[in-house]
């Protein structure tokens, strides 16, 4: 599902439909973070801010992985937050 959204990102971007491209990037990011939460053994719930859920699991000490994996998750979260913040912006411009 996230892969389909990524394909839509590339298609929209190449057609100069930038707002649609950002929208699909945000959806792909959201689905990827939810997949990560699920892979870690948790239920992501129904939210458009899945990074908040993941950060809460980490700060609550429920996720403890090797340092390099935690660094990768931290990087994923930082990118996903940027996209979450843009999720609704293009619709209202």
VENPE-V321617 format. One record per pair of residues at least 6 apart in sequence whose ideal C-beta (glycine too) atoms are under 6 Angstrom apart, sorted by the first residue. I is the first residue (numbers start at 1). J is the second residue. D is the distance in whole Angstrom. If there is no record, write none. Layout:
i->I j->J d->D
i->I j->J d->D
This chain:
i->1 j->31 d->6
i->2 j->28 d->5
i->2 j->31 d->4
i->2 j->32 d->5
i->5 j->24 d->5
i->5 j->27 d->5
i->5 j->28 d->4
i->6 j->28 d->5
i->8 j->24 d->4
i->9 j->21 d->5
i->9 j->24 d->5
i->9 j->25 d->5
i->12 j->20 d->4
i->12 j->21 d->4
i->13 j->21 d->4
i->19 j->90 d->3
i->22 j->86 d->5
i->22 j->90 d->5
i->23 j->90 d->6
i->25 j->83 d->6
i->26 j->83 d->4
i->26 j->87 d->4
i->29 j->80 d->5
i->29 j->83 d->4
i->30 j->50 d->6
i->33 j->50 d->4
i->33 j->51 d->6
i->33 j->54 d->6
i->33 j->80 d->5
i->34 j->44 d->4
i->34 j->50 d->5
i->37 j->44 d->4
i->37 j->54 d->6
i->40 j->63 d->6
i->42 j->57 d->6
i->44 j->50 d->6
i->44 j->53 d->6
i->49 j->84 d->6
i->51 j->77 d->5
i->51 j->80 d->5
i->51 j->81 d->5
i->57 j->63 d->5
